[in-house]
Amino acid sequence: MGNIILGLLIIGAGFMITYKSEWLLHNLGRVQWAEAHLGLEGGTRLFYRLIGIGIIFLGIFIITGIWSDILGGFVKLFT
């Protein structure tokens, strides 16, 4: 039950980052790497949205319980 609540909170945070990317741009400023590599005008907005989508997927992984399997697979790569 705790994983579901935690996952939903993480999904909500990811949604807000994706939905409020313009607000983040005005308050946090531009990311120079994103502007150089992701587009001319909307690079930072796209960067914030990609971070939000990644956080949403993280929340889904936590809800479904495959987070530990994914983490274990990465650990096996380095050992």
Secondary structure, DSSP 8 states (H G I E B T S, - for coil): -HHHHHHHHHHHHHHHHHHTHHHHHHHH---HHHHHHS-SSSHHHHHHHHHHHHHHHHHHHHHHT-HHHHHHHHHHHH-
